[in-house]
Amino acid sequence: MSDNLDKLKKAKDKSADEIFIEEAAQIDAVLKEFDKESNTRQFNGVPKNVIKYMLVAFSIYAIWMNVFSSLPEQIRRASFIGIIVFMAFILYPARKRGTDKLNYIPFYDFILGIVGGGTFFYFVFNFQEIVNRAGRATTIDVVVGIIGILILFEICRRVVGVPILVVVACFIIYAFYSGFSLKRIIAHLFYTTEGVIGTPLGVCSTFIVLFILFGSFLDKTGVGRFFIEIANSIAGAATGGPAKVAVIASALQGMISGSSVANTVGSGSFTIPMMKKTGYPPEFAAAVEASASTGGQIMPPIMGAAAFLMAEMTGVSYSKIVIAAVLPAFLYFTGIFLMVHFEAKKLGLKGLNKDEIPGFFKLMLSRGYLLLPLIVLVYCMMTGYTSSMSACYAIVASIIVSMFRKDTRMNLNSFFEALENGAKNTIGVAIACSMAGIIVGVVSLTGLGLKLATGLLTLSGGITILALFFTMIACIILGMGVPTTANYVIMATITAPIVIKLGIPMLAAHMFVFYFGIVADITPPVALAAYAGSAIAKCNPLKAGFTATRIAITAFIIPYVFAFNPQMLLGQGGGIIEAATITITAFIGMLGISTGMEGFMKTKLAVWERVLCIGAGLLLIKPGMLTDVIGIVVIIGMFVIQNLKNKTADN
């Protein structure tokens, strides 16, 4: 009898293992399909260890470079991207099918990696001579620069994708069109801090790489699962609970991961099946996860590293940016919550059973310590430590926290795994930032930014809201398929000056373009996050993309609110009462828009009622006494009508 029970137990355990392997394989397949950065070659045995320790060595070098090195900034940046290029050719095949062969790297990728990395080390080893020439590039300099940029283009195609390549190519063509010679363009883009090794790469090689390493170490503590359980304890029992759990968990995880696609797949593998089981349509489940995962990048205090980058680009302190981002982020997720709530009401969905929900206080008492690394990071940033040192202290805190439980305790192997994963995750961001540097370089060389601003203002006829609309379209197009950090740099360089010229304060302008660059991940026809979610939900990807756009409609409204009323960004003028008034009116407006979009309030809305609700909500976008009063009266009136209809239906 005992032997039979043991056999049954082993069979059950084997089945669970198989299920886990199948789920992991599905996640890996989805990431490779929609996230270029995950499409890497596969290794085992000795080659796997060689690659592993190469990546570990790079992470250690990045830490040393930021904490101990006193090398000139140009040498640090050039060596950083040189190593990145070499590693990228080792890890990323020319085509997707190149990941099928085990332990295989074609000889030409070795050559491209060595030559590509070597072009940047040419700059490192000849740094003083190149600086002394003061922009007067020799023929060898030009040839090396051309080779370096062309190889960078190829690895960008493999790792990041084609969209950013098309944008960069257009900018380089414009530089030639503007009359600049090949020598001048190469000298400017390859050998100065106004091009490939410019501010974007400088930011990446300092605190972004350390922040990515922090995220990798934090992941080893089990904080991702903790976020899901906390979200479950807060919202699991609510109407349509699983979708609300997805919103909270994805906001928390996305804040750290900084990748819409990776976060959608990571948390979505758990939340999307749970939403489908509750009764949500597959495309709605995929859209909720994608919208919340994308919104994680605007969620303070981390904002997927964007807060650090914005501090560098604007000169505004990290603490001010975090405080300013609080209300817009709150309204964004409130808007998604409302859409989820009314969808659940419309479908008659309930929450989870109480026995399926963990206790909030019990969770916090048992594993609340997992938040300590985040607290350390924010505290250090708020008290004046550099971003690099803050990230290093947070990494140390993550290692200490991992020791608290046996199942997360970090040993030498898991320590190396964290360093390895951090290096892998840095590659795509670094390459995207180097390409963004080329865009910045062309803009500074040609004065294109001023011309674009002038052209857009002329096109809009000086009408502010029209100019903002055109800027929004430009941000969404430029942001399609581009990682968050590079995305923001492009927006900050090209489109933020346009918004500032409209008379909008600098931080509000940067927040405006950042928001619309981010929502490109859920805006068709690209909508990578929504498409990744659809692969898990097994639904039509285009339908999931349009549903995600509808669910996250507040993301298309909030930036206009704080563009016209910067007081919404706390600390940017105006008092608490004024900020609260703007927030309340914006919330009521979103309530009206959400009910109109979902077609449900207390009962099903007629077409004219939906139009009226959406119109009343839109009136509250640009606060003013008359528009606010009309909008609020209409929305309250609709709630009264709906209550009467509901009572009549009950009788």
C-alpha positions in Angstrom: 0.0 0.0 0.0 2.8 2.4 1.0 4.7 1.6 -2.2 1.6 2.3 -4.3 1.2 5.7 -2.6 4.8 6.5 -3.2 4.4 5.7 -6.9 1.3 7.8 -7.2 3.0 10.7 -5.5 6.0 10.5 -7.9 3.6 10.4 -10.9 1.9 13.5 -9.6 5.2 15.3 -9.0 6.3 14.3 -12.5 3.1 15.7 -13.9 3.6 19.0 -12.1 7.2 19.2 -13.3 6.0 18.6 -16.8 3.4 21.3 -16.5 6.0 23.7 -15.2 8.4 22.9 -18.1 5.6 23.4 -20.6 4.6 26.8 -19.1 8.3 27.9 -19.1 8.7 26.8 -22.7 5.5 28.7 -23.7 6.8 31.9 -21.9 10.2 31.5 -23.7 8.5 31.0 -27.1 6.3 34.1 -26.6 9.2 36.2 -25.5 11.3 35.1 -28.5 8.4 35.9 -30.8 7.6 39.4 -29.6 10.7 40.5 -27.6 13.8 40.7 -29.8 16.0 40.8 -26.7 14.9 37.3 -25.7 15.7 35.7 -29.1 19.2 34.4 -28.1 21.2 31.3 -29.1 21.1 28.2 -26.9 24.2 26.7 -25.2 25.0 23.8 -22.9 28.1 22.2 -21.4 31.4 24.0 -21.7 30.2 26.7 -24.2 27.4 27.6 -21.8 29.8 28.1 -19.0 32.2 30.2 -21.2 29.3 32.5 -22.2 28.0 32.7 -18.7 31.4 33.8 -17.3 31.8 36.3 -20.1 28.5 37.9 -19.1 29.4 37.8 -15.4 32.8 39.5 -16.2 31.0 42.2 -18.0 28.6 42.9 -15.1 31.6 43.0 -12.7 33.3 45.4 -15.1 30.3 47.7 -15.2 30.2 47.8 -11.4 33.9 48.5 -11.2 33.7 51.2 -13.9 31.0 53.1 -12.0 32.2 52.7 -8.5 36.0 52.7 -8.7 37.2 53.8 -12.2 38.5 57.3 -12.9 38.9 56.8 -16.6 37.7 59.6 -18.9 34.0 59.4 -19.8 34.6 58.8 -23.5 36.8 55.8 -22.8 34.3 54.4 -20.4 31.4 54.7 -22.9 33.4 53.4 -25.9 34.7 50.4 -24.0 31.2 49.7 -22.7 29.6 49.6 -26.1 32.5 47.8 -27.6 32.1 44.9 -25.2 28.3 45.0 -25.7 28.7 44.7 -29.5 31.0 41.7 -29.2 28.7 39.9 -26.7 25.6 40.7 -28.9 27.1 38.9 -31.9 27.9 35.9 -29.8 24.4 35.7 -28.3 22.1 36.9 -31.1 21.7 35.0 -34.5 21.1 36.8 -37.8 17.7 35.1 -38.0 15.2 33.5 -35.6 16.0 30.0 -36.8 19.5 30.5 -35.7 18.4 29.8 -32.1 17.5 26.2 -33.0 21.1 24.9 -33.2 22.8 24.1 -29.9 26.3 25.5 -29.2 26.5 27.0 -32.7 28.0 30.4 -33.6 28.9 30.9 -37.3 32.4 32.1 -38.0 31.2 35.4 -39.5 29.5 36.4 -36.2 32.9 36.0 -34.4 34.4 38.2 -37.1 31.6 40.8 -36.9 31.8 40.8 -33.1 35.6 41.3 -33.0 35.6 43.9 -35.8 32.6 45.8 -34.4 33.9 45.8 -30.8 37.3 46.7 -32.2 36.1 49.9 -33.9 35.1 51.2 -30.5 38.4 50.1 -28.9 40.2 51.9 -31.7 38.8 55.0 -30.2 39.7 53.8 -26.7 43.4 53.2 -27.6 43.7 56.3 -29.7 41.7 58.5 -27.5 44.3 61.2 -26.8 45.3 61.5 -30.5 41.7 61.8 -31.6 40.9 64.4 -29.0 44.0 66.4 -30.0 42.9 66.4 -33.7 39.7 68.3 -32.5 37.3 66.8 -35.0 39.8 66.7 -37.9 39.3 63.0 -38.7 41.9 61.1 -40.7 41.0 58.7 -43.5 41.5 55.7 -41.1 39.3 57.4 -38.5 36.5 57.7 -41.1 36.8 54.1 -42.3 36.8 52.8 -38.8 33.8 55.0 -37.9 31.8 53.8 -41.0 32.5 50.2 -40.2 31.5 50.7 -36.6 28.2 52.4 -37.5 27.3 49.8 -40.1 28.0 46.9 -37.7 26.0 48.7 -35.0 23.1 48.8 -37.5 23.3 45.1 -38.1 23.3 44.2 -34.4 20.5 46.7 -33.8 18.5 44.8 -36.4 19.0 41.6 -34.6 18.5 42.7 -31.0 16.2 45.7 -31.1 14.4 45.5 -34.4 13.9 47.3 -37.7 11.6 50.3 -36.6 14.4 52.2 -34.8 16.8 51.5 -37.7 14.4 53.1 -40.2 14.2 56.2 -38.0 18.0 56.4 -37.5 18.6 55.9 -41.3 16.2 58.8 -42.1 18.1 61.1 -39.8 21.5 60.2 -41.3 20.1 60.7 -44.8 18.8 64.1 -43.6 22.3 65.0 -42.4 23.7 64.3 -46.0 20.7 66.2 -47.5 21.7 69.2 -45.3 25.0 69.4 -47.0 27.4 67.9 -44.4 30.2 65.8 -45.8 30.8 62.1 -44.9 33.9 63.0 -42.9 32.1 65.6 -40.9 29.1 63.3 -40.2 31.3 60.3 -39.1 33.5 62.5 -37.0 30.5 64.0 -35.2 28.6 60.7 -34.8 31.4 58.3 -33.9 34.1 60.4 -32.1 32.2 62.9 -30.1 29.9 62.8 -27.1 27.1 64.0 -29.5 26.7 60.7 -31.2 26.9 57.0 -30.6 28.8 57.5 -27.3 26.6 60.5 -26.4 24.3 61.2 -23.4 21.9 58.2 -24.0 24.8 55.7 -23.8 26.4 57.6 -21.0 23.2 57.2 -19.0 23.0 53.6 -19.9 26.6 52.8 -19.0 26.3 54.5 -15.6 23.1 54.0 -13.7 20.8 52.1 -16.1 23.1 49.1 -16.3 23.3 49.1 -12.5 19.5 49.5 -12.2 19.1 46.5 -14.6 21.5 44.5 -12.4 19.5 45.5 -9.3 16.3 44.2 -11.0 18.1 40.9 -11.7 19.2 40.5 -8.1 15.8 41.6 -6.8 14.2 38.9 -9.0 16.2 36.3 -7.1 14.5 37.3 -3.9 11.1 36.1 -5.2 9.6 39.6 -5.2 7.6 39.0 -8.4 5.5 36.3 -6.8 5.2 38.4 -3.7 3.7 41.3 -5.9 1.1 38.9 -7.4 0.1 37.6 -3.9 -0.1 41.1 -2.5 -2.3 42.2 -5.4 -4.4 39.1 -4.9 -4.9 39.9 -1.2 -6.0 43.5 -2.0 -8.3 43.0 -5.0 -8.9 39.2 -5.5 -12.3 39.3 -3.8 -13.6 42.4 -5.6 -15.9 42.3 -8.6 -13.9 40.8 -11.5 -11.1 40.4 -9.0 -8.5 38.6 -11.2 -8.3 41.5 -13.7 -7.8 44.0 -10.8 -5.1 41.7 -9.4 -3.4 41.8 -12.8 -3.5 45.6 -12.8 -1.9 45.9 -9.4 0.7 43.2 -9.8 1.7 44.3 -13.3 2.0 47.9 -12.2 4.4 46.9 -9.4 6.4 44.5 -11.6 6.5 46.8 -14.6 7.9 49.6 -12.4 11.0 47.5 -11.9 11.3 45.6 -15.2 11.1 48.6 -17.5 9.9 46.3 -20.4 6.3 46.2 -21.4 6.7 42.9 -23.3 8.7 41.1 -20.7 6.4 42.1 -18.0 3.3 41.2 -20.0 4.7 37.7 -20.5 6.1 37.3 -17.0 3.1 38.2 -14.9 0.6 37.5 -17.7 1.4 33.8 -17.7 -0.3 33.8 -14.3 -2.9 36.5 -14.5 -4.3 36.0 -18.1 -5.4 32.3 -17.5 -6.9 33.4 -14.2 -8.9 36.2 -15.9 -10.1 33.8 -18.6 -11.2 31.3 -16.0 -13.2 34.1 -14.3 -15.1 34.8 -17.5 -13.3 37.7 -19.2 -13.0 37.4 -23.0 -9.5 36.3 -24.0 -8.7 39.6 -25.9 -9.9 41.6 -22.8 -7.6 39.5 -20.5 -4.6 40.1 -22.8 -5.4 43.8 -23.1 -5.7 44.3 -19.4 -2.3 42.7 -18.8 -0.7 44.6 -21.6 -2.1 48.0 -20.5 -1.1 47.5 -16.8 2.4 46.2 -17.8 3.0 49.2 -20.0 1.7 51.5 -17.3 4.3 50.1 -14.9 6.9 52.2 -16.6 5.1 55.4 -15.5 4.6 54.1 -12.0 6.7 55.9 -9.3 9.1 55.7 -7.6 11.1 53.6 -10.1 9.2 54.2 -13.5 11.3 51.5 -15.2 14.5 53.6 -14.8 12.8 56.5 -16.7 12.8 58.7 -13.5 16.7 58.5 -13.4 16.9 59.1 -17.2 14.5 62.1 -17.0 16.5 63.6 -14.1 19.6 63.4 -16.4 17.9 64.9 -19.5 16.0 67.7 -17.7 18.3 68.6 -14.8 15.3 68.2 -12.5 16.1 66.2 -9.3 14.9 62.6 -9.1 12.8 63.4 -6.0 10.9 66.1 -7.8 10.2 63.8 -10.8 8.9 61.0 -8.6 6.6 63.4 -6.7 5.4 65.0 -10.0 4.5 61.6 -11.5 2.3 60.4 -8.6 -1.1 61.8 -9.6 -0.9 61.0 -13.3 0.1 57.4 -12.5 -2.7 57.2 -10.0 -5.2 58.4 -12.6 -3.9 56.1 -15.3 -4.4 53.0 -13.1 -7.7 54.3 -11.8 -8.9 54.5 -15.4 -7.9 50.9 -16.1 -9.6 49.8 -12.8 -12.8 51.6 -13.9 -12.8 49.9 -17.3 -12.2 46.5 -15.7 -14.9 47.1 -13.1 -17.6 48.1 -15.6 -16.6 45.2 -17.9 -17.0 42.8 -14.9 -20.4 44.4 -14.0 -21.6 44.1 -17.6 -20.6 40.4 -17.8 -21.9 39.7 -14.3 -18.5 38.4 -13.1 -17.6 37.8 -9.4 -14.3 37.9 -7.5 -12.3 34.9 -6.2 -13.4 32.8 -3.3 -12.0 33.9 0.1 -10.2 30.6 0.5 -8.2 31.4 -2.7 -7.0 34.8 -1.3 -4.0 35.2 1.0 -4.2 37.5 3.9 -2.6 40.9 3.3 -1.3 41.5 6.8 -0.1 37.9 7.0 1.8 38.4 3.7 3.4 41.6 4.9 4.5 40.1 8.2 6.0 37.0 6.5 7.5 38.6 3.4 7.2 42.3 3.6 11.0 42.5 4.0 11.2 41.9 0.2 10.4 45.6 -0.2 13.5 46.6 1.7 15.8 46.9 -1.4 13.2 49.2 -3.1 13.1 51.3 0.1 16.9 51.5 0.2 17.0 52.6 -3.5 14.4 55.3 -3.0 15.9 56.5 0.3 19.3 56.8 -1.2 18.0 58.7 -4.3 15.9 61.0 -2.1 18.8 61.8 0.2 21.3 62.9 -2.4 23.3 59.8 -3.3 24.2 59.4 -7.0 22.0 57.1 -9.0 25.0 54.7 -9.4 25.7 54.4 -5.7 22.0 54.1 -4.9 21.7 51.2 -7.3 24.8 49.5 -5.7 23.4 49.9 -2.2 20.1 48.4 -3.4 21.9 45.5 -5.0 23.6 44.8 -1.6 20.2 45.0 0.1 18.8 42.5 -2.4 21.5 40.0 -1.6 21.0 40.4 2.2 17.2 40.1 1.8 17.6 36.9 -0.2 19.2 35.3 2.8 16.1 35.5 5.0 14.5 32.4 3.5 16.0 29.1 2.6 14.2 28.9 -0.8 15.6 32.3 -2.0 19.0 32.2 -0.3 21.6 33.3 -2.7 24.7 31.1 -3.2 27.6 31.6 -5.5 25.8 30.0 -8.5 22.6 32.2 -8.1 24.9 35.2 -7.5 26.5 34.5 -10.9 23.1 33.9 -12.5 22.0 37.4 -11.4 25.1 38.9 -12.9 24.6 36.9 -16.1 21.0 37.9 -16.5 21.8 41.5 -15.8 24.4 41.6 -18.5 22.0 39.9 -21.0 19.2 42.4 -20.2 21.7 45.3 -20.7 22.6 44.4 -24.3 19.4 45.5 -25.9 19.1 48.7 -23.9 22.7 49.7 -24.6 22.4 49.2 -28.4 19.1 51.1 -28.5 20.7 53.9 -26.5 23.7 54.0 -28.9 21.3 54.3 -31.9 19.3 57.0 -30.0 22.7 58.8 -29.7 22.9 59.0 -33.5 19.5 60.7 -33.6 20.6 63.1 -30.9 23.9 63.7 -32.9 22.1 64.5 -36.2 19.7 66.9 -34.4 22.6 68.8 -32.8 24.6 68.8 -36.0 21.8 70.0 -38.3 19.6 72.0 -35.9 16.7 69.7 -37.0 14.9 70.0 -33.7 14.3 73.7 -34.2 13.1 73.2 -37.7 10.7 70.4 -36.6 9.3 72.6 -33.9 8.8 75.5 -36.3 7.2 73.3 -38.9 4.8 71.7 -36.4 3.8 75.0 -35.0 3.1 76.3 -38.5 1.1 73.2 -39.4 -1.0 73.6 -36.3 -1.7 77.2 -37.0 -0.5 78.1 -33.4 -3.5 76.2 -31.9 -2.0 74.5 -28.8 -4.2 71.5 -28.6 -3.7 70.8 -32.3 0.1 71.1 -31.9 -0.1 68.7 -29.0 -2.1 66.2 -31.0 0.4 66.2 -33.9 3.2 65.8 -31.3 1.3 62.8 -29.8 1.1 61.1 -33.2 4.8 61.7 -33.7 5.6 60.2 -30.3 3.5 57.1 -30.9 5.1 56.5 -34.4 8.6 57.0 -33.1 8.0 54.9 -30.1 6.8 51.8 -31.9 9.1 48.8 -31.2 11.7 50.9 -29.3 12.8 50.0 -25.7 11.6 52.4 -23.0 14.9 54.1 -22.3 15.9 54.8 -25.9 12.3 55.7 -26.6 12.3 58.4 -24.0 15.7 59.8 -25.2 14.3 60.1 -28.8 11.1 61.8 -27.5 13.1 64.1 -25.2 15.4 65.1 -28.1 12.9 65.5 -30.9 9.5 66.2 -29.6 9.9 67.6 -26.1 11.4 70.9 -27.4 8.3 71.3 -29.6 6.0 71.0 -26.6 8.1 73.5 -24.6 7.8 76.0 -27.4 4.1 75.9 -26.9 4.7 77.5 -23.5 4.3 74.3 -21.5 6.8 73.9 -18.6 9.8 71.6 -19.2 8.9 68.8 -16.9 5.3 68.7 -18.1 6.6 68.6 -21.7 8.9 65.7 -21.0 6.2 63.8 -19.2 3.8 64.4 -22.1 6.1 62.9 -24.7 7.2 60.1 -22.4 3.6 59.0 -21.9 2.9 58.8 -25.6 6.1 57.1 -26.4 5.3 54.4 -23.9 1.7 53.8 -25.1 3.1 52.9 -28.5 3.5 49.4 -26.9 -0.3 49.0 -26.8 -1.2 51.0 -29.9 -1.9 49.1 -33.2 -0.5 48.3 -35.7 2.7 47.4 -33.7 1.4 47.1 -30.1 4.1 44.6 -29.0 2.8 44.2 -25.4 -0.7 43.5 -26.5 0.4 41.0 -29.1 2.6 39.2 -26.5 -0.5 39.0 -24.2 -2.6 37.7 -27.1 -0.2 34.8 -27.6 -0.8 33.7 -24.0 -4.5 34.4 -24.1 -4.7 32.6 -27.5 -6.8 35.3 -29.2 -6.6 37.7 -32.2 -3.6 40.0 -31.6 -5.0 42.9 -33.5 -8.3 42.7 -31.5 -6.2 42.6 -28.3 -4.3 45.7 -29.4 -7.5 47.7 -30.1 -9.0 46.5 -26.8 -5.8 47.6 -24.9 -6.0 51.0 -26.5 -9.6 51.3 -25.3 -8.8 50.1 -21.8 -5.9 52.5 -21.5 -7.8 55.4 -23.0 -6.9 57.5 -19.9 -3.2 57.4 -21.1 -4.3 59.4 -24.1 -6.1 61.9 -21.9 -4.0 62.5 -18.8 -1.0 64.1 -20.7 -3.3 66.7 -22.1 -4.6 67.4 -18.6 -1.2 68.1 -17.1 0.0 69.9 -20.3 -2.8 72.4 -19.8 -2.6 72.3 -16.0 1.0 71.6 -14.8 -0.3 71.9 -11.3 -1.4 68.2 -11.6 2.3 67.4 -11.4 2.8 67.9 -7.7 5.5 70.4 -6.8 5.2 72.2 -10.2 3.3 75.2 -8.9 -0.1 75.6 -7.4 -1.2 74.4 -4.0 -2.6 71.0 -2.8 -6.2 72.3 -3.1 -5.7 73.2 -6.8 -4.0 69.8 -7.5 -6.8 68.0 -5.7 -9.5 69.9 -7.7 -7.8 69.0 -11.0 -7.5 65.4 -9.9 -11.1 65.1 -8.8 -12.5 66.6 -12.0 -10.1 64.4 -14.1 -11.3 61.3 -12.1 -15.0 62.2 -12.8 -14.1 62.7 -16.4 -12.5 59.3 -16.6 -15.6 57.8 -14.9 -17.7 59.2 -17.7 -15.4 58.1 -20.4 -15.0 54.6 -18.9 -18.8 54.0 -18.7 -19.2 55.4 -22.2 -16.5 53.2 -23.7 -17.7 50.1 -21.8 -21.4 50.8 -22.6 -22.4 50.0 -19.0 -23.0 51.9 -15.8 -25.8 50.4 -13.6 -27.4 48.9 -16.7 -26.6 48.8 -20.4 -26.2 52.2 -21.9 -27.9 53.3 -25.1 -25.8 54.7 -27.9 -26.8 58.3 -27.2 -26.1 57.7 -23.5 -22.6 56.4 -24.3 -21.9 59.4 -26.5 -23.1 61.8 -23.8 -20.9 60.1 -21.1 -17.8 60.3 -23.3 -18.5 63.9 -24.3 -19.1 64.9 -20.7 -15.8 63.2 -19.7 -13.9 65.0 -22.4 -15.2 68.4 -21.2 -13.3 67.8 -18.0 -9.9 67.4 -19.8 -9.2 71.1 -19.9 -10.5 72.4 -16.5 -12.5 75.5 -16.5 -15.5 76.5 -14.4 -18.1 76.2 -17.3 -16.8 72.9 -18.8 -16.3 71.4 -15.4 -19.9 72.2 -14.3 -21.4 70.9 -17.5 -19.4 67.7 -17.4 -20.1 66.9 -13.8 -23.8 67.7 -14.1 -24.2 65.4 -17.1 -22.3 62.5 -15.5 -24.2 62.8 -12.2 -27.4 63.1 -14.2 -26.5 59.9 -16.1 -26.0 58.0 -12.8 -29.4 59.2 -11.6 -31.1 58.0 -14.8 -29.2 54.7 -14.5 -30.3 54.2 -10.9 -33.9 54.8 -11.9 -33.6 52.3 -14.8 -32.1 49.8 -12.5 -34.9 50.1 -9.9 -37.5 49.9 -12.7 -35.9 46.7 -14.0 -35.8 45.2 -10.5 -39.5 45.9 -10.0 
